[in-house]
Amino acid sequence: MPDLSSFPITHRWPASHPDRLQLYAAPTPNGVKVSIMLEEIGLAYEPHFVDISRNESKDPSFVALNPNGRIPAIIDPDGPDGAPFALWESGAILLYLADKTGQFISMVPTQRYETLAWVFFQVSGVGPIFGQLGFFLRFAGKDYEDKRPRQRFVDESKRLLGILDAQLEGREWIVNDYSIADIATLGWVNALVETYEADDILGLNDYSNIRAWLKRGLARPAVQRGLHIPARPA
């Protein structure tokens, strides 16, 4: 049985199954990227809910694993050299799991790097911009009298959606087959509809390729399961 006791995070969130991959996350657009991936690849894992509303990701035991204090993070008891391995940053985790299992990323160099480009597009653009838009539409930012900051993120979100919609023209998935590029992005686009209620302000119905892609993604059982993992306490 693997010994994970050297990781402080396992003292705060004990592992009931230390032989399984440990996931520390919340069902947010950023967190579900990894839970969807884990559901897709079928790797045994144990999810731990990290309550970011209570700043639990700033707990010293969490920061000992991820110095940036953000979800998600993982510990793989069977790392690349056979020893437990900890990793943070969602894009890095997706790539690690894809390489570990040989799933959802092409080994053809040109397709592999194109897929990574779209993963980085999500990490650097879609996530930060859509997240800020959500702040202004649904959270504390909605009460700001000055609406110029909100409009900045509305405009930038539309620009990013336009890029994604153009890429999806004539395609079912972002890069050839379903990949970590889709897994990285689905939760964020779904959040525009389900969480941020941004349909009208962004004119989401105008992005027909994105709407069709999102419908295809949400039809995948692993995506449906992953969107709700880790479960929030009742």
Secondary structure, DSSP 8 states (H G I E B T S, - for coil): ----TTSTHHHHS--S-TTSEEEEE-SSTTTHHHHHHHHHHT--EEEEE--GGGTGGGSHHHHTT-TT--S-EEEESS-TTSS-EEEESHHHHHHHHHHHHT-SS-SSHHHHHHHHHHHHHIIIIIHHHHHHHHHHHHSGGGG-S--HHHHHHHHHHHHHHHHHHHHTTT-SSSSSSS-HHHHHHHHHHHHHHHTS--HHHHTGGG-HHHHHHHHHHHTSHHHHHHTT-S----
